[in-house]
Amino acid sequence: MLRWFRSFLPREERFFDLFARHSVVVVKGAEALQGMLRGGEETPVFCQRVNQFENDADAITREVLTAVRRTFITPFDRVDIKNLITALDDAIDQMQQTAKAVILFEVRTFEPPMREIGTLLVECANLVGRALPLMQNIGDNVGLLTAMTEEVGKLEGRVDDLHDIGLKELFLKHREANTMDFIVGAEIYKHLEKVADRFDDVANEINSIVIEQV
């Protein structure tokens, strides 16, 4: 009965504008991360870009959380809104952690699986960016939203595979050489895998909202 009653009340739709703004920043962050993974002397520049985009994303997240507290009727459950924006923000937070590790260890060259992971993370970010606006009319977009979130899950699985392949290659490459190179490489792989995990969390939050709304 409450859901039926709420459906006739005016809803605050600016959340979708905030989600869209946040997703644009996340895409830019993923693209900067991809640029970082190309290596070379421009690596610190791309790390700085990731850091700036993370700061921009934090500001939007604060706007969303403030709006949740101040808005009478929200598009969907307040907890779901908080969980969704938090999961999205966690993805770019983890990108920042990756960039921090690169700066800390002064890495300038990256293994091919790392660069491939970077490409997959941009795909994840773009899928999420396309999915969020569709949530404004969930009933009309159930199939498309489900397909997009499933694709994010598949990409996350591919990242897991590349993580394992990359670690094995690192071990074979450095087992007779510098152990520190293996440790640093493994640390970067760990952070990259966590970025994919966070995108999978976003997809799961979207799925949860879809299930509740249909």
Number of C-alpha atoms within 10 A of each C-alpha: 5 6 9 8 8 14 11 8 10 11 15 15 12 13 21 17 13 17 21 18 16 26 26 19 24 29 22 20 30 28 21 24 29 22 21 29 26 20 17 13 12 12 22 19 13 22 25 18 20 31 22 15 24 24 16 16 25 19 12 18 21 13 13 23 16 11 17 19 10 10 11 10 16 20 18 19 14 16 9 16 21 15 16 22 24 20 21 26 24 22 25 31 23 20 28 26 19 25 27 18 17 23 15 10 14 12 21 16 14 16 15 13 19 22 18 16 26 25 18 20 29 21 18 29 27 18 21 26 20 16 22 19 15 16 20 15 10 18 12 12 15 18 10 13 23 17 14 20 24 16 17 27 20 14 21 24 16 17 27 20 14 19 21 16 12 19 19 12 15 19 17 12 14 14 12 8 11 10 13 11 17 18 15 18 21 19 17 22 23 15 18 24 25 21 27 29 23 22 27 26 22 26 27 19 21 23 18 13 17 18 12 10 15 9
